[in-house]
Amino acid sequence: MVRYSGEVSHQWARRRLLADWRAGKVARDTVCDGDFRLLAASRFHGRRIERHCPICDGDDLRVVLWIFGDSLGKMSSSARSVEEIERFADAGREFTVHTVEVCPDCHWNHLLSAREVGP
């Protein structure tokens, strides 16, 4: 099991952005701007969640785990499975795990949280 220290939640920012989009203050292409790597990662590494997309109401909303850290070398800035993250943590590496919500249909994406992993 991965031991996380410190979590930064971005749920408030998500709620605010969605409220602004619903009020017409933010354009759809601004909130649906997922890039190719993120969309591909959502299809191959993402896990489905029991919620509909807040933009298109599709039922394929996913969560992707991205890892960042100097100790990861070339593996930094990539999507990884929970099992891979556990192996890196067990090896004593320090890194950050970003949890990103992604809709592969409309390209909605938002950072939900960032958590530190370390010895």
C-alpha positions as CSV (number, residue, x, y, z in Angstrom):
1,M,0.0,0.0,0.0
2,V,1.2,3.5,-0.9
3,R,1.7,5.9,2.0
4,Y,0.8,9.4,0.9
5,S,1.9,12.5,2.8
6,G,0.0,15.7,2.2
7,E,-2.7,16.2,-0.3
8,V,-3.8,19.2,-2.2
9,S,-7.4,19.0,-3.3
10,H,-8.6,20.9,-6.3
11,Q,-12.3,20.1,-5.8
12,W,-13.2,23.7,-5.0
13,A,-11.5,24.9,-8.2
14,R,-13.4,22.2,-10.1
15,R,-16.8,23.3,-8.7
16,R,-16.0,27.0,-9.4
17,L,-15.0,26.3,-13.0
18,L,-18.1,24.2,-13.6
19,A,-20.3,27.0,-12.1
20,D,-18.6,29.5,-14.4
21,W,-19.1,27.2,-17.4
22,R,-22.8,26.7,-16.6
23,A,-23.2,30.5,-16.2
24,G,-21.7,31.1,-19.6
25,K,-18.6,32.8,-18.3
26,V,-16.3,30.1,-19.7
27,A,-16.4,28.6,-23.2
28,R,-16.8,24.8,-23.7
29,D,-13.5,24.6,-25.6
30,T,-11.8,26.1,-22.6
31,V,-13.0,23.3,-20.2
32,C,-12.8,20.5,-22.9
33,D,-9.1,20.9,-23.8
34,G,-7.6,17.5,-23.0
35,D,-4.5,16.9,-25.1
36,F,-3.7,13.7,-27.0
37,R,-1.5,12.1,-24.3
38,L,-4.1,12.7,-21.5
39,L,-7.0,11.3,-23.6
40,A,-4.9,8.2,-24.6
41,A,-3.9,7.7,-21.0
42,S,-7.6,7.9,-20.0
43,R,-8.5,5.1,-22.4
44,F,-5.6,2.8,-21.5
45,H,-4.7,3.6,-17.9
46,G,-7.8,5.3,-16.6
47,R,-10.4,3.6,-14.4
48,R,-14.0,4.4,-14.9
49,I,-15.8,6.2,-12.1
50,E,-19.5,6.1,-11.1
51,R,-20.2,9.6,-12.2
52,H,-21.3,11.1,-15.5
53,C,-19.2,13.8,-17.2
54,P,-20.2,17.2,-15.9
55,I,-20.0,18.7,-19.5
56,C,-21.5,16.1,-21.9
57,D,-23.3,13.9,-19.4
58,G,-21.5,10.9,-20.9
59,D,-21.0,7.7,-18.8
60,D,-17.4,7.2,-19.7
61,L,-15.8,9.5,-17.1
62,R,-12.4,8.2,-15.9
63,V,-9.7,8.9,-13.4
64,V,-6.0,8.9,-14.5
65,L,-3.0,8.8,-12.2
66,W,0.0,10.8,-13.4
67,I,3.3,10.7,-11.6
68,F,6.0,13.4,-11.4
69,G,9.4,13.4,-9.7
70,D,13.1,13.6,-10.3
71,S,13.6,10.2,-8.8
72,L,11.5,8.6,-11.6
73,G,13.8,9.7,-14.5
74,K,12.1,9.1,-17.9
75,M,9.0,7.7,-16.2
76,S,8.2,11.1,-14.7
77,S,5.2,12.9,-16.3
78,S,3.4,9.7,-17.3
79,A,0.2,7.9,-16.5
80,R,0.7,4.8,-14.3
81,S,-1.4,2.1,-12.7
82,V,-1.9,1.8,-9.0
83,E,0.3,-1.3,-9.0
84,E,3.2,0.6,-10.7
85,I,2.9,3.4,-8.2
86,E,3.1,0.9,-5.4
87,R,6.3,-0.6,-6.9
88,F,7.9,2.9,-7.1
89,A,6.9,3.7,-3.6
90,D,8.2,0.3,-2.3
91,A,11.5,1.1,-4.0
92,G,11.8,4.2,-1.8
93,R,11.3,6.8,-4.6
94,E,9.9,10.2,-3.9
95,F,7.3,11.6,-6.3
96,T,3.9,13.2,-6.6
97,V,0.8,11.5,-7.9
98,H,-1.8,13.7,-9.7
99,T,-5.3,12.4,-9.9
100,V,-7.0,13.8,-13.1
101,E,-10.6,13.4,-14.1
102,V,-11.0,12.9,-17.9
103,C,-13.9,12.4,-20.3
104,P,-12.5,10.8,-23.5
105,D,-15.7,11.7,-25.3
106,C,-15.8,15.5,-24.9
107,H,-12.2,16.0,-23.7
108,W,-13.2,17.5,-20.3
109,N,-10.4,17.2,-17.8
110,H,-9.6,18.6,-14.4
111,L,-6.9,18.0,-11.8
112,L,-8.7,16.6,-8.7
113,S,-5.7,16.2,-6.3
114,A,-2.0,16.0,-5.9
115,R,-0.4,13.8,-3.3
116,E,3.2,13.3,-2.2
117,V,4.8,9.8,-1.9
118,G,8.0,9.4,-0.1
119,P,9.9,7.2,2.3
